Amino acid sequence: GGVGKSRLAQAVARSALHSFADGVWFVHLAPLETAESTGERIALAIGAAVGYPITDLQSPLDELVHYLADKEMLLVLDNWEHLLPAVEPVLYPLLTRTNVHILATSRARLGMDGEHTVRLEGLPPAEAAALFIDRARRIVPAFGQQEKNAQKNDDRKNDGRKNDDQQQAIDHICRQVAGLPLGIELAASWVEH
């Protein structure tokens, strides 16, 4: 985790808001546990997210599919990786019996026919360093400013080496966490220590 799947999915959802007559809905699946009733629990979570109170607790997926049959919407189903056995039983009826489009995030392929995957990688070095500095400044607002102030005061001893050393350290940290945003944010949170 930590590559930014959920954030990217949320950004896609925001950009698609006006593309679906019945809206774009985000369903956070991480809290659900794997069990025999996982499919039903996913259906209940989707129903709750779209504001539809499912009443048939014996077959909530059937009721949900019936409700969604004439809807044109995007469901963003976030964090499937721990629910993979329920993928086909839940997604197949949604994709074949409704006008619903699905954007799913997962660390693993879902294995559905017609699935299109987008592999996410870490940030490029310049963006990773910029994210590190931005997050570090949330903890220590003057982070990276000492060197600039020393240069402004014509401190010849600094000679830019301290700034270079800090940039090299930031670049090293970003490489160590493979440019993953979560890793960068966690590392940056330690700048005051």
FIVONU-260973 format. One record per residue: x negated, y negated, z of N, C-alpha, C in turn. Coordinates in steps of 0.02 Angstrom, whole numbers, plus 50000, padded with zeros to 5 digits. Example, Ala and Ser with C-alpha at 12.3 -4.5 7.8 and 13.67 -1.06 7.14 Angstrom:
<<49340; 50284; 50390>; <49385; 50225; 50390>; <49340; 50165; 50390>>
<<49358; 50112; 50354>; <49316; 50053; 50357>; <49355; 49998; 50394>>
***
This chain:
<<49960; 50060; 50000>; <50000; 50000; 50000>; <49958; 49937; 50000>>
<<49991; 49882; 50000>; <49957; 49818; 50005>; <49937; 49787; 49940>>
<<49957; 49818; 49884>; <49937; 49791; 49819>; <49985; 49735; 49797>>
<<50042; 49730; 49829>; <50089; 49677; 49812>; <50150; 49700; 49773>>
<<50167; 49764; 49778>; <50224; 49791; 49742>; <50289; 49755; 49760>>
<<50301; 49748; 49825>; <50363; 49717; 49847>; <50367; 49644; 49827>>
<<50312; 49608; 49835>; <50311; 49537; 49815>; <50323; 49529; 49740>>
<<50291; 49571; 49701>; <50301; 49568; 49629>; <50373; 49584; 49611>>
<<50401; 49635; 49643>; <50471; 49653; 49630>; <50518; 49595; 49649>>
<<50504; 49561; 49704>; <50544; 49504; 49724>; <50538; 49447; 49673>>
<<50478; 49436; 49647>; <50469; 49384; 49597>; <50507; 49401; 49533>>
<<50504; 49464; 49513>; <50542; 49486; 49454>; <50616; 49476; 49466>>
<<50639; 49494; 49525>; <50710; 49487; 49542>; <50732; 49414; 49538>>
<<50690; 49369; 49565>; <50707; 49297; 49562>; <50711; 49273; 49490>>
<<50665; 49296; 49448>; <50665; 49274; 49378>; <50723; 49304; 49339>>
<<50752; 49358; 49363>; <50806; 49392; 49327>; <50876; 49373; 49354>>
<<50879; 49328; 49401>; <50944; 49312; 49433>; <50999; 49295; 49383>>
<<50983; 49259; 49331>; <51034; 49237; 49283>; <51044; 49285; 49226>>
<<51009; 49341; 49227>; <51013; 49390; 49173>; <51065; 49444; 49185>>
<<51093; 49447; 49244>; <51140; 49500; 49262>; <51203; 49469; 49290>>
<<51260; 49483; 49257>; <51324; 49451; 49275>; <51343; 49463; 49348>>
<<51326; 49522; 49374>; <51346; 49539; 49443>; <51288; 49534; 49493>>
<<51234; 49503; 49471>; <51180; 49486; 49517>; <51122; 49534; 49518>>
<<51076; 49516; 49561>; <51015; 49554; 49574>; <51014; 49567; 49649>>
<<51003; 49630; 49667>; <51008; 49649; 49737>; <50946; 49686; 49759>>
<<50919; 49667; 49816>; <50858; 49697; 49843>; <50877; 49747; 49897>>
<<50853; 49809; 49891>; <50869; 49861; 49940>; <50803; 49886; 49969>>
<<50792; 49874; 50033>; <50730; 49894; 50066>; <50739; 49965; 50092>>
<<50702; 50013; 50062>; <50710; 50083; 50079>; <50661; 50108; 50133>>
<<50612; 50068; 50151>; <50561; 50091; 50199>; <50590; 50117; 50264>>
<<50642; 50086; 50292>; <50667; 50111; 50357>; <50702; 50179; 50353>>
<<50721; 50201; 50294>; <50756; 50264; 50288>; <50709; 50323; 50299>>
<<50734; 50373; 50333>; <50694; 50433; 50346>; <50715; 50488; 50299>>
<<50669; 50532; 50283>; <50684; 50590; 50241>; <50723; 50640; 50282>>
<<50779; 50661; 50255>; <50822; 50711; 50288>; <50866; 50742; 50234>>
<<50906; 50791; 50254>; <50953; 50821; 50206>; <51001; 50769; 50178>>
<<51017; 50720; 50217>; <51066; 50670; 50196>; <51033; 50607; 50166>>
<<50972; 50613; 50143>; <50936; 50555; 50117>; <50974; 50520; 50061>>
<<51001; 50558; 50013>; <51039; 50530; 49958>; <51098; 50488; 49982>>
<<51133; 50514; 50031>; <51190; 50478; 50059>; <51167; 50414; 50095>>
<<51111; 50419; 50129>; <51085; 50360; 50164>; <51063; 50306; 50115>>
<<51033; 50327; 50060>; <51014; 50279; 50008>; <51076; 50246; 49980>>
<<51127; 50285; 49966>; <51190; 50258; 49939>; <51220; 50207; 49988>>
<<51219; 50223; 50052>; <51245; 50177; 50102>; <51203; 50112; 50105>>
<<51137; 50119; 50098>; <51094; 50060; 50098>; <51108; 50016; 50037>>
<<51118; 50047; 49980>; <51134; 50009; 49919>; <51201; 49975; 49928>>
<<51251; 50012; 49952>; <51317; 49983; 49963>; <51314; 49923; 50010>>
<<51276; 49929; 50064>; <51269; 49873; 50110>; <51235; 49814; 50077>>
<<51184; 49827; 50036>; <51148; 49772; 50004>; <51192; 49734; 49954>>
<<51235; 49769; 49919>; <51278; 49735; 49869>; <51343; 49711; 49899>>
<<51352; 49722; 49964>; <51412; 49697; 49998>; <51473; 49740; 49987>>
<<51463; 49803; 49972>; <51519; 49849; 49963>; <51522; 49898; 50021>>
<<51574; 49895; 50062>; <51580; 49940; 50119>; <51604; 50009; 50097>>
<<51560; 50057; 50096>; <51577; 50125; 50076>; <51618; 50157; 50132>>
<<51675; 50187; 50113>; <51719; 50217; 50163>; <51717; 50293; 50161>>
<<51698; 50322; 50104>; <51696; 50395; 50096>; <51628; 50420; 50118>>
<<51622; 50437; 50182>; <51558; 50458; 50209>; <51541; 50530; 50189>>
<<51589; 50567; 50160>; <51575; 50634; 50136>; <51537; 50632; 50070>>
<<51553; 50584; 50028>; <51518; 50577; 49963>; <51508; 50503; 49946>>
<<51466; 50469; 49986>; <51456; 50398; 49975>; <51426; 50381; 49907>>
<<51385; 50425; 49880>; <51355; 50411; 49814>; <51408; 50410; 49760>>
<<51456; 50456; 49763>; <51510; 50457; 49713>; <51551; 50393; 49718>>
<<51567; 50372; 49779>; <51605; 50310; 49788>; <51566; 50250; 49762>>
<<51501; 50248; 49777>; <51459; 50193; 49754>; <51456; 50191; 49678>>
<<51445; 50249; 49646>; <51442; 50252; 49573>; <51508; 50228; 49543>>
<<51563; 50249; 49572>; <51629; 50226; 49548>; <51635; 50150; 49553>>
<<51614; 50122; 49610>; <51617; 50049; 49619>; <51572; 50012; 49570>>
<<51513; 50040; 49556>; <51465; 50006; 49513>; <51477; 50019; 49438>>
<<51525; 50062; 49422>; <51534; 50084; 49352>; <51540; 50026; 49303>>
<<51574; 49973; 49321>; <51583; 49917; 49274>; <51540; 49856; 49292>>
<<51494; 49864; 49337>; <51451; 49808; 49358>; <51389; 49804; 49314>>
<<51367; 49743; 49302>; <51305; 49731; 49266>; <51258; 49697; 49316>>
<<51213; 49737; 49343>; <51170; 49711; 49395>; <51102; 49745; 49393>>
<<51055; 49714; 49429>; <50989; 49742; 49439>; <50983; 49760; 49513>>
<<50966; 49822; 49526>; <50951; 49844; 49594>; <50876; 49851; 49600>>
<<50847; 49816; 49647>; <50776; 49822; 49662>; <50772; 49868; 49722>>
<<50749; 49929; 49710>; <50745; 49980; 49762>; <50672; 49985; 49784>>
<<50657; 49958; 49842>; <50589; 49949; 49865>; <50566; 50004; 49912>>
<<50508; 50033; 49898>; <50475; 50084; 49940>; <50507; 50153; 49935>>
<<50503; 50182; 49876>; <50530; 50249; 49864>; <50483; 50305; 49886>>
<<50418; 50292; 49896>; <50369; 50346; 49900>; <50385; 50401; 49951>>
<<50418; 50385; 50004>; <50433; 50436; 50054>; <50501; 50470; 50042>>
<<50535; 50450; 49990>; <50602; 50477; 49975>; <50605; 50512; 49907>>
<<50548; 50532; 49882>; <50544; 50560; 49814>; <50593; 50618; 49801>>
<<50606; 50663; 49848>; <50655; 50716; 49833>; <50725; 50691; 49816>>
<<50741; 50630; 49838>; <50808; 50603; 49825>; <50812; 50562; 49761>>
<<50756; 50554; 49727>; <50755; 50511; 49668>; <50806; 50533; 49616>>
<<50801; 50593; 49592>; <50846; 50615; 49538>; <50919; 50618; 49560>>
<<50934; 50648; 49618>; <51005; 50651; 49638>; <51037; 50582; 49646>>
<<50998; 50531; 49664>; <51026; 50464; 49673>; <51023; 50424; 49608>>
<<50965; 50423; 49576>; <50957; 50379; 49518>; <50992; 50405; 49455>>
<<50994; 50470; 49445>; <51025; 50496; 49384>; <51098; 50473; 49378>>
<<51140; 50481; 49429>; <51209; 50456; 49422>; <51212; 50379; 49413>>
<<51169; 50344; 49448>; <51170; 50270; 49441>; <51151; 50249; 49371>>
<<51102; 50283; 49341>; <51078; 50263; 49275>; <51122; 50289; 49218>>
<<51157; 50344; 49229>; <51196; 50373; 49174>; <51270; 50355; 49177>>
<<51296; 50335; 49235>; <51367; 50322; 49241>; <51384; 50250; 49258>>
<<51333; 50206; 49257>; <51346; 50135; 49272>; <51305; 50092; 49224>>
<<51317; 50027; 49228>; <51278; 49978; 49190>; <51222; 49948; 49233>>
<<51205; 49983; 49285>; <51155; 49959; 49332>; <51085; 49971; 49304>>
<<51043; 49922; 49313>; <50972; 49929; 49296>; <50935; 49936; 49362>>
<<50882; 49976; 49361>; <50844; 49990; 49422>; <50772; 49967; 49414>>
<<50748; 49931; 49463>; <50676; 49916; 49470>; <50656; 49947; 49536>>
<<50613; 49998; 49533>; <50593; 50033; 49593>; <50519; 50023; 49607>>
<<50502; 50015; 49670>; <50432; 50012; 49689>; <50415; 50076; 49726>>
<<50354; 50101; 49712>; <50332; 50161; 49744>; <50257; 50169; 49733>>
<<50224; 50203; 49778>; <50154; 50219; 49769>; <50145; 50278; 49722>>
<<50199; 50314; 49709>; <50197; 50373; 49666>; <50250; 50366; 49611>>
<<50237; 50399; 49555>; <50286; 50400; 49501>; <50350; 50434; 49526>>
<<50407; 50410; 49501>; <50470; 50440; 49522>; <50486; 50503; 49482>>
<<50460; 50508; 49422>; <50471; 50568; 49381>; <50537; 50569; 49345>>
<<50567; 50512; 49334>; <50631; 50509; 49298>; <50618; 50501; 49223>>
<<50661; 50532; 49181>; <50657; 50520; 49109>; <50669; 50447; 49096>>
<<50630; 50419; 49051>; <50637; 50349; 49033>; <50602; 50302; 49081>>
<<50568; 50329; 49131>; <50533; 50287; 49180>; <50476; 50250; 49146>>
<<50471; 50187; 49160>; <50415; 50145; 49137>; <50376; 50124; 49199>>
<<50312; 50139; 49199>; <50273; 50121; 49257>; <50227; 50063; 49243>>
<<50215; 50025; 49294>; <50167; 49970; 49291>; <50118; 49982; 49348>>
<<50056; 49994; 49329>; <50005; 50006; 49380>; <49978; 49938; 49403>>
<<49979; 49927; 49468>; <49955; 49865; 49495>; <49884; 49874; 49521>>
<<49844; 49825; 49507>; <49774; 49825; 49528>; <49764; 49766; 49576>>
<<49706; 49764; 49606>; <49689; 49707; 49648>; <49682; 49643; 49608>>
<<49679; 49588; 49642>; <49672; 49522; 49610>; <49603; 49515; 49578>>
<<49599; 49475; 49525>; <49533; 49459; 49498>; <49492; 49421; 49551>>
<<49425; 49424; 49546>; <49383; 49395; 49599>; <49399; 49322; 49617>>
<<49410; 49279; 49568>; <49423; 49209; 49584>; <49489; 49201; 49622>>
<<49541; 49237; 49600>; <49605; 49233; 49635>; <49601; 49264; 49704>>
<<49563; 49319; 49711>; <49555; 49350; 49776>; <49522; 49302; 49825>>
<<49468; 49269; 49803>; <49433; 49221; 49846>; <49478; 49163; 49865>>
<<49517; 49139; 49817>; <49563; 49083; 49830>; <49616; 49103; 49882>>
<<49641; 49165; 49876>; <49690; 49189; 49925>; <49658; 49194; 49994>>
<<49597; 49220; 49997>; <49561; 49226; 50061>; <49555; 49157; 50093>>
<<49532; 49108; 50055>; <49522; 49041; 50082>; <49588; 49011; 50105>>
<<49640; 49020; 50065>; <49706; 48994; 50083>; <49730; 49024; 50149>>
<<49724; 49090; 50155>; <49747; 49123; 50216>; <49702; 49107; 50275>>
<<49637; 49100; 50264>; <49591; 49081; 50318>; <49608; 49011; 50344>>
<<49626; 48966; 50300>; <49643; 48898; 50321>; <49708; 48895; 50360>>
<<49750; 48946; 50355>; <49809; 48949; 50397>; <49791; 48963; 50469>>
<<49734; 48997; 50478>; <49710; 49014; 50545>; <49663; 48959; 50571>>
<<49617; 48938; 50528>; <49568; 48886; 50545>; <49573; 48833; 50491>>
<<49613; 48781; 50502>; <49626; 48732; 50449>; <49563; 48701; 50418>>
<<49509; 48698; 50456>; <49448; 48668; 50429>; <49403; 48720; 50395>>
<<49427; 48782; 50386>; <49386; 48834; 50356>; <49358; 48811; 50289>>
<<49292; 48816; 50282>; <49259; 48797; 50220>; <49246; 48722; 50214>>
<<49271; 48683; 50261>; <49263; 48611; 50257>; <49197; 48587; 50288>>
<<49169; 48626; 50334>; <49108; 48605; 50367>; <49053; 48592; 50316>>
<<49047; 48637; 50268>; <48995; 48631; 50218>; <49005; 48568; 50175>>
<<49067; 48556; 50158>; <49081; 48496; 50118>; <49064; 48433; 50156>>
<<49083; 48433; 50221>; <49069; 48374; 50262>; <48993; 48363; 50269>>
<<48957; 48418; 50278>; <48884; 48412; 50284>; <48854; 48384; 50220>>
<<48880; 48405; 50164>; <48855; 48380; 50100>; <48872; 48306; 50092>>
<<48931; 48287; 50114>; <48951; 48217; 50109>; <48907; 48173; 50152>>
<<48885; 48200; 50210>; <48842; 48161; 50255>; <48770; 48163; 50233>>
<<48757; 48190; 50174>; <48690; 48192; 50145>; <48643; 48232; 50189>>
<<48668; 48287; 50215>; <48627; 48332; 50255>; <48585; 48374; 50208>>
<<48523; 48357; 50199>; <48479; 48390; 50151>; <48461; 48461; 50173>>
<<48465; 48474; 50239>; <48447; 48541; 50263>; <48496; 48593; 50237>>
<<48559; 48574; 50229>; <48609; 48621; 50206>; <48592; 48645; 50136>>
<<48577; 48599; 50092>; <48555; 48614; 50024>; <48603; 48661; 49988>>
<<48665; 48665; 50011>; <48715; 48707; 49978>; <48710; 48781; 49995>>
<<48657; 48800; 50031>; <48647; 48872; 50046>; <48702; 48900; 50091>>
<<48723; 48861; 50140>; <48774; 48885; 50185>; <48840; 48897; 50148>>
<<48856; 48851; 50103>; <48917; 48859; 50062>; <48911; 48920; 50017>>
<<48851; 48931; 49988>; <48841; 48989; 49945>; <48846; 49054; 49986>>
<<48818; 49053; 50046>; <48821; 49112; 50089>; <48893; 49129; 50107>>
<<48931; 49077; 50123>; <49001; 49089; 50140>; <49039; 49116; 50079>>
<<49027; 49088; 50021>; <49062; 49112; 49961>; <49042; 49184; 49946>>
<<48978; 49200; 49955>; <48956; 49269; 49944>; <48990; 49317; 49993>>
<<48998; 49295; 50055>; <49031; 49336; 50106>; <49104; 49347; 50087>>
<<49137; 49294; 50065>; <49207; 49299; 50045>; <49213; 49347; 49986>>
<<49170; 49339; 49936>; <49172; 49383; 49878>; <49160; 49456; 49898>>
<<49114; 49467; 49945>; <49099; 49535; 49969>; <49161; 49565; 50002>>
<<49192; 49527; 50045>; <49253; 49551; 50080>; <49307; 49569; 50029>>
<<49317; 49525; 49980>; <49369; 49537; 49929>; <49353; 49600; 49889>>
<<49289; 49612; 49874>; <49271; 49674; 49839>; <49282; 49735; 49883>>
<<49267; 49728; 49948>; <49275; 49785; 49994>; <49348; 49807; 49999>>
<<49394; 49760; 49993>; <49465; 49778; 49997>; <49495; 49785; 49927>>
<<49452; 49790; 49877>; <49472; 49802; 49807>; <49519; 49748; 49781>>
<<49515; 49688; 49809>; <49557; 49633; 49786>; <49631; 49640; 49805>>
<<49646; 49687; 49850>; <49716; 49698; 49869>; <49739; 49641; 49915>>
<<49794; 49609; 49898>; <49818; 49552; 49937>; <49826; 49565; 50011>>
<<49854; 49622; 50030>; <49863; 49636; 50101>; <49796; 49641; 50137>>
<<49748; 49675; 50106>; <49682; 49680; 50136>; <49648; 49612; 50143>>
<<49656; 49570; 50093>; <49627; 49503; 50096>; <49659; 49463; 50152>>
<<49726; 49466; 50157>; <49761; 49429; 50210>; <49740; 49453; 50279>>
<<49734; 49519; 50287>; <49713; 49545; 50352>; <49642; 49523; 50369>>
<<49597; 49527; 50320>; <49527; 49506; 50332>; <49523; 49432; 50348>>
<<49561; 49392; 50313>; <49560; 49319; 50324>; <49586; 49301; 50393>>
<<49630; 49343; 50420>; <49658; 49328; 50487>; <49605; 49333; 50541>>
<<49546; 49360; 50526>; <49493; 49368; 50575>; <49441; 49312; 50572>>
<<49451; 49260; 50533>; <49399; 49209; 50524>; <49382; 49173; 50589>>
<<49426; 49170; 50636>; <49411; 49134; 50698>; <49373; 49177; 50747>>
<<49363; 49240; 50733>; <49329; 49286; 50780>; <49256; 49289; 50764>>
***
